Amino acid sequence: MLSSLEQNARERLAVYVLHDDLIPEDFAENKRMFPEIEFNYVEMDIELCRGFPTVKRYPFTVYYRIFAPLILPKTVDRILYLDCDLVLHNCIDGFYNTDFEGNLFVACSNTGAFLNAFNRVRLGARRDYVYMNTGVLLMNVAMLRDAIDVNAIREYTIRHKAILALYDQDILCRFFGNRVKKADKLVYNLSDRHYRLQNLFHAKRIDEKWVEENNVIAHYIGKNKPWKKGYKGVLGKYYHSFAKRLDSASGTKGEV
């Protein structure tokens, strides 16, 4: 993800890494691998998430994006959160500079009408909410500093932990889903699954040429990852392209 981000942003990158266990050796390795990126490390307090539900796939760190606006420097007024299981293969600057139009987030929704309604009822969200995929999340940090109620989020999360399925994503959608500007998932959050579904159920068909020319972010959602055996899809070539560059830079060869 970092390699692809570095090569698809025209401006110098300032990357904020929220963590609770990195050490100086990790900082040095990142700087060696990505000398053009300005890394800023922010140590998080795990107590913020004490009592929140976790499983192997969703450790405490998934909640850090919820509280990030309260931790980031006051000089940061917007930030783009990116999952690590994605790559960018076209310029991201246009998306990063999107006008929020008074919203707290710019994000894509990967759910249809039925699941959107089901999740609204499950979470107790407002009728005008959007169930967004938070793997690609442009955050209006300046406004979120005032909108985030830590106590309300803590109370809801602990009380409703039994109904949470995607944990931090559920929480963000529950509290802020009515203040989301939707972006095109085919362009900014395309998975192999949605590539197939688009061509099965929608009049607008896309092919690999369309992806090459129009898509910006390929997101390897779920268990179908191009670095695992049995991967099936057409988007894996973007991952392998940047993986080869990293292998060359690090002098190693192998899978992540």
Backbone hydrogen bonds in HBPLUS format (Angstrom, degrees):
<---DONOR---> <-ACCEPTOR-->    atom                        ^
c    i                          cat <-CA-CA->   ^        H-A-AA   ^      H-
h    n   atom  resd res      DA  || num        DHA   H-A  angle D-A-AA Bond
n    s   type  num  typ     dist DA aas  dist angle  dist       angle   num
A0005-LEU N   A0001-MET O   2.84 MM   4  6.03 152.8  1.91 150.7 159.4     1
A0006-GLU N   A0002-LEU O   2.87 MM   4  5.98 162.7  1.90 150.1 154.3     2
A0007-GLN N   A0003-SER O   3.30 MM   4  6.49 146.9  2.42 139.9 147.4     3
A0008-ASN N   A0005-LEU O   3.13 MM   3  5.20 155.2  2.19 103.5 111.2     4
A0092-ILE N   A0008-ASN O   2.96 MM  84  6.19 154.2  2.03 175.7 175.8     5
A0038-GLU N   A0013-LEU O   2.93 MM  25  6.05 170.9  1.94 158.4 159.5     6
A0015-VAL N   A0038-GLU O   2.82 MM  23  6.05 153.7  1.89 151.8 160.9     7
A0040-ASN N   A0015-VAL O   2.79 MM  25  6.04 147.2  1.89 166.2 167.8     8
A0017-VAL N   A0040-ASN O   2.80 MM  23  6.11 162.7  1.83 158.5 163.6     9
A0042-VAL N   A0017-VAL O   2.90 MM  25  5.99 172.5  1.91 148.7 150.3    10
A0019-HIS N   A0042-VAL O   3.05 MM  23  6.34 158.2  2.09 153.6 157.4    11
A0044-MET N   A0019-HIS O   2.68 MM  25  5.65 166.9  1.70 161.3 165.0    12
A0026-ASP N   A0023-ILE O   2.84 MM   3  5.42 133.7  2.05 118.3 130.5    13
A0027-PHE N   A0023-ILE O   3.32 MM   4  6.76 151.8  2.40 146.7 154.9    14
A0028-ALA N   A0024-PRO O   2.98 MM   4  6.25 161.0  2.01 153.3 157.7    15
A0029-GLU N   A0025-GLU O   3.05 MM   4  6.22 153.7  2.12 141.9 148.5    16
A0030-ASN N   A0026-ASP O   3.04 MM   4  6.28 163.6  2.07 152.2 155.9    17
A0031-LYS N   A0027-PHE O   3.06 MM   4  6.31 159.0  2.10 149.1 154.9    18
A0032-ARG N   A0028-ALA O   2.94 MM   4  6.14 148.1  2.04 143.0 152.0    19
A0033-MET N   A0029-GLU O   2.95 MM   4  6.17 159.3  1.99 151.9 156.9    20
A0034-PHE N   A0030-ASN O   2.82 MM   4  5.88 152.3  1.89 148.8 156.9    21
A0037-ILE N   A0034-PHE O   3.17 MM   3  5.67 164.4  2.20 116.9 121.7    22
A0048-LEU N   A0045-ASP O   3.04 MM   3  5.93 165.6  2.06 125.4 128.9    23
A0049-CYS N   A0046-ILE O   3.01 MM   3  5.68 151.7  2.10 116.5 123.2    24
A0050-ARG N   A0047-GLU O   3.19 MM   3  4.83 168.7  2.21 100.6 103.8    25
A0052-PHE N   A0049-CYS O   2.93 MM   3  5.42 164.4  1.96 138.8 140.1    26
A0055-VAL N   A0058-TYR O   3.16 MM   3  5.08 154.4  2.23 118.2 125.3    27
A0058-TYR N   A0055-VAL O   2.99 MM   3  5.08 129.0  2.25 100.6 115.0    28
A0062-VAL N   A0059-PRO O   3.16 MM   3  6.07 164.1  2.19 125.5 128.6    29
A0063-TYR N   A0060-PHE O   3.01 MM   3  5.86 157.7  2.06 126.2 131.6    30
A0064-TYR N   A0061-THR O   3.13 MM   3  5.36 158.3  2.18 107.7 114.4    31
A0066-ILE N   A0063-TYR O   2.99 MM   3  5.49 140.6  2.15 110.9 121.7    32
A0068-ALA N   A0064-TYR O   2.91 MM   4  5.86 118.0  2.30 144.6 161.6    33
A0070-LEU N   A0067-PHE O   2.95 MM   3  5.58 142.4  2.10 120.2 130.4    34
A0071-ILE N   A0068-ALA O   2.90 MM   3  5.14 147.0  2.01 110.9 121.2    35
A0072-LEU N   A0068-ALA O   2.92 MM   4  5.95 160.2  1.96 174.1 177.5    36
A0076-VAL N   A0073-PRO O   3.02 MM   3  5.70 167.0  2.04 120.5 124.7    37
A0142-ALA N   A0077-ASP O   3.15 MM  65  4.63 159.4  2.20 124.5 119.1    38
A0079-ILE N   A0139-MET O   3.16 MM  60  5.37 150.5  2.25 139.7 147.9    39
A0139-MET N   A0079-ILE O   2.84 MM  60  5.37 179.5  1.84 164.6 164.4    40
A0081-TYR N   A0137-LEU O   2.81 MM  56  5.02 170.4  1.82 149.3 146.1    41
A0137-LEU N   A0081-TYR O   3.03 MM  56  5.02 170.0  2.04 145.5 148.1    42
A0083-ASP N   A0135-GLY O   2.83 MM  52  4.86 141.2  1.98 149.1 149.2    43
A0220-TYR N   A0085-ASP O   2.90 MM 135  5.62 157.4  1.95 161.2 168.8    44
A0087-VAL N   A0218-ALA O   2.99 MM 131  5.50 155.1  2.05 151.3 159.2    45
A0218-ALA N   A0087-VAL O   2.95 MM 131  5.50 162.0  1.98 165.8 169.7    46
A0089-HIS N   A0216-VAL O   3.01 MM 127  5.59 152.8  2.09 143.2 151.9    47
A0096-TYR N   A0092-ILE O   3.05 MM   4  6.27 165.7  2.07 159.7 164.3    48
A0097-ASN N   A0093-ASP O   3.07 MM   4  6.24 147.4  2.18 149.7 157.2    49
A0098-THR N   A0095-PHE O   3.09 MM   3  5.21 162.4  2.12 115.0 115.0    50
A0103-ASN N   A0100-PHE O   3.00 MM   3  5.12 162.5  2.03 109.7 115.3    51
A0104-LEU N   A0179-ARG O   2.98 MM  75  5.56 147.2  2.09 134.3 142.2    52
A0140-ASN N   A0104-LEU O   2.83 MM  36  4.92 163.8  1.85 156.0 151.1    53
A0105-PHE N   A0179-ARG O   3.32 MM  74  6.70 150.1  2.42 153.2 159.6    54
A0181-LYS N   A0105-PHE O   2.87 MM  76  6.18 171.4  1.88 152.0 153.9    55
A0106-VAL N   A0138-LEU O   2.95 MM  32  5.04 145.1  2.08 139.0 147.0    56
A0138-LEU N   A0106-VAL O   3.08 MM  32  5.04 168.3  2.10 159.6 155.9    57
A0107-ALA N   A0181-LYS O   3.10 MM  74  6.46 149.1  2.20 149.0 158.2    58
A0183-ALA N   A0107-ALA O   2.81 MM  76  5.45 144.9  1.94 130.9 135.6    59
A0133-ASN N   A0108-CYS O   2.76 MM  25  5.80 167.6  1.78 167.6 166.7    60
A0116-ASN N   A0112-GLY O   2.94 MM   4  5.98 153.5  2.01 152.2 160.9    61
A0117-ALA N   A0113-ALA O   3.01 MM   4  6.16 156.9  2.07 144.8 150.0    62
A0118-PHE N   A0114-PHE O   2.85 MM   4  6.12 161.8  1.89 153.0 158.9    63
A0119-ASN N   A0115-LEU O   2.87 MM   4  5.93 167.0  1.88 148.8 152.0    64
A0120-ARG N   A0116-ASN O   3.05 MM   4  6.18 144.1  2.18 136.3 146.4    65
A0121-VAL N   A0117-ALA O   3.13 MM   4  6.43 158.9  2.18 152.4 155.8    66
A0122-ARG N   A0118-PHE O   2.90 MM   4  6.13 165.8  1.92 152.1 156.9    67
A0123-LEU N   A0119-ASN O   2.93 MM   4  5.92 159.5  1.97 146.0 150.1    68
A0124-GLY N   A0120-ARG O   2.90 MM   4  5.72 125.1  2.21 134.5 148.2    69
A0125-ALA N   A0120-ARG O   2.96 MM   5  4.92 148.8  2.06 141.0 147.0    70
A0129-TYR N   A0126-ARG O   3.24 MM   3  5.46 150.7  2.33 118.0 116.5    71
A0130-VAL N   A0177-GLY O   2.70 MM  47  4.83 132.1  1.92 108.8 120.9    72
A0143-MET N   A0140-ASN O   3.17 MM   3  5.71 125.2  2.48 110.9 122.4    73
A0144-LEU N   A0140-ASN O   2.93 MM   4  6.07 157.1  1.98 155.2 162.6    74
A0145-ARG N   A0141-VAL O   3.12 MM   4  6.16 146.6  2.24 151.9 155.2    75
A0146-ASP N   A0143-MET O   3.20 MM   3  5.73 139.2  2.37 109.6 118.4    76
A0147-ALA N   A0143-MET O   3.21 MM   4  6.42 137.1  2.41 137.0 149.1    77
A0148-ILE N   A0144-LEU O   3.03 MM   4  5.82 153.3  2.10 156.3 154.2    78
A0153-ILE N   A0149-ASP O   3.02 MM   4  6.24 162.9  2.05 159.4 164.3    79
A0154-ARG N   A0150-VAL O   2.90 MM   4  6.07 161.7  1.93 151.5 157.0    80
A0155-GLU N   A0151-ASN O   2.92 MM   4  6.05 168.0  1.93 150.1 153.4    81
A0156-TYR N   A0152-ALA O   3.01 MM   4  6.13 167.1  2.03 147.6 151.3    82
A0157-THR N   A0153-ILE O   2.93 MM   4  5.99 168.3  1.95 151.8 155.5    83
A0158-ILE N   A0154-ARG O   3.05 MM   4  6.15 171.4  2.06 155.9 157.9    84
A0159-ARG N   A0155-GLU O   3.04 MM   4  6.03 158.8  2.09 145.4 152.1    85
A0160-HIS N   A0156-TYR O   2.85 MM   4  5.85 148.7  1.95 150.5 158.4    86
A0163-ILE N   A0160-HIS O   3.02 MM   3  5.72 152.2  2.10 122.0 129.0    87
A0169-GLN N   A0166-LEU O   3.02 MM   3  5.53 145.0  2.15 147.0 136.3    88
A0170-ASP N   A0167-TYR O   3.03 MM   3  5.21 113.7  2.48 102.9 118.5    89
A0171-ILE N   A0167-TYR O   3.00 MM   4  6.31 158.2  2.05 156.9 163.6    90
A0172-LEU N   A0168-ASP O   2.95 MM   4  6.16 168.2  1.96 153.7 156.1    91
A0173-CYS N   A0169-GLN O   3.00 MM   4  6.14 160.1  2.04 149.1 154.8    92
A0174-ARG N   A0170-ASP O   2.86 MM   4  6.00 152.6  1.93 146.5 154.6    93
A0175-PHE N   A0171-ILE O   3.05 MM   4  6.25 162.6  2.08 156.0 158.8    94
A0176-PHE N   A0172-LEU O   2.86 MM   4  5.64 156.3  1.91 145.0 152.7    95
A0177-GLY N   A0173-CYS O   2.97 MM   4  4.22 136.1  2.17 120.1 120.7    96
A0179-ARG N   A0176-PHE O   2.93 MM   3  5.53 160.6  1.97 125.6 127.7    97
A0187-VAL N   A0184-ASP O   3.11 MM   3  5.47 140.9  2.27 105.0 115.5    98
A0188-TYR N   A0184-ASP O   2.91 MM   4  6.11 169.6  1.92 159.8 163.1    99
A0189-ASN N   A0185-LYS O   2.94 MM   4  4.55 145.7  2.06 122.4 124.7   100
A0216-VAL N   A0187-VAL O   2.68 MM  29  5.47 170.8  1.69 149.5 150.7   101
A0217-ILE N   A0187-VAL O   3.19 MM  30  6.55 159.0  2.24 146.7 152.4   102
A0190-LEU N   A0217-ILE O   3.21 MM  27  6.40 161.4  2.25 160.0 155.1   103
A0219-HIS N   A0190-LEU O   2.80 MM  29  5.60 162.5  1.83 137.5 143.5   104
A0195-TYR N   A0191-SER O   2.93 MM   4  6.15 139.4  2.10 144.0 156.2   105
A0196-ARG N   A0192-ASP O   3.10 MM   4  6.38 156.1  2.16 146.7 150.9   106
A0197-LEU N   A0193-ARG O   2.99 MM   4  6.28 164.6  2.01 149.0 153.6   107
A0198-GLN N   A0194-HIS O   2.93 MM   4  5.81 153.1  2.00 135.6 142.4   108
A0200-LEU N   A0196-ARG O   3.03 MM   4  6.26 130.3  2.28 142.3 156.8   109
A0200-LEU N   A0197-LEU O   3.18 MM   3  4.95 132.3  2.42  91.1 104.2   110
A0201-PHE N   A0197-LEU O   2.98 MM   4  5.95 164.2  2.01 157.1 158.2   111
A0202-HIS N   A0198-GLN O   3.15 MM   4  5.30 136.8  2.34 133.7 138.2   112
A0211-VAL N   A0207-ASP O   2.99 MM   4  6.36 159.9  2.03 154.3 160.1   113
A0212-GLU N   A0208-GLU O   2.94 MM   4  6.11 161.1  1.98 145.1 150.1   114
A0213-GLU N   A0209-LYS O   3.07 MM   4  6.29 149.5  2.17 146.5 153.8   115
A0214-ASN N   A0210-TRP O   2.80 MM   4  5.78 149.5  1.89 154.8 163.1   116
A0215-ASN N   A0211-VAL O   3.00 MM   4  4.82 140.6  2.16 118.8 130.8   117
A0221-ILE N   A0219-HIS O   3.03 MM   2  5.66 131.0  2.28 104.1  90.1   118
A0225-LYS N   A0223-LYS O   3.02 MM   2  5.76 122.1  2.36 111.1  94.8   119
A0228-LYS N   A0225-LYS O   3.08 MM   3  5.51 161.6  2.11 118.8 121.1   120
A0238-TYR N   A0235-LEU O   3.21 MM   3  6.04 152.5  2.29 121.0 126.1   121
A0240-HIS N   A0236-GLY O   3.06 MM   4  6.38 168.6  2.07 161.0 163.0   122
A0241-SER N   A0237-LYS O   3.01 MM   4  6.06 143.7  2.15 137.1 146.2   123
A0242-PHE N   A0238-TYR O   3.35 MM   4  6.65 161.6  2.39 149.0 151.1   124
A0243-ALA N   A0239-TYR O   2.86 MM   4  6.06 150.5  1.95 151.9 161.8   125
A0244-LYS N   A0240-HIS O   3.02 MM   4  6.07 154.0  2.09 141.7 146.5   126
A0246-LEU N   A0242-PHE O   3.03 MM   4  6.31 153.5  2.10 145.9 152.6   127
A0247-ASP N   A0243-ALA O   2.90 MM   4  6.18 158.8  1.94 150.2 156.1   128
A0248-SER N   A0244-LYS O   2.98 MM   4  6.20 154.6  2.05 145.2 151.7   129
A0249-ALA N   A0245-ARG O   2.98 MM   4  6.23 153.4  2.05 144.2 151.3   130
A0250-SER N   A0246-LEU O   2.84 MM   4  6.00 152.6  1.92 153.6 160.7   131
A0251-GLY N   A0247-ASP O   2.84 MM   4  5.66 128.0  2.11 139.4 151.3   132
A0252-THR N   A0247-ASP O   3.12 MM   5  4.92 131.7  2.36 134.8 142.1   133
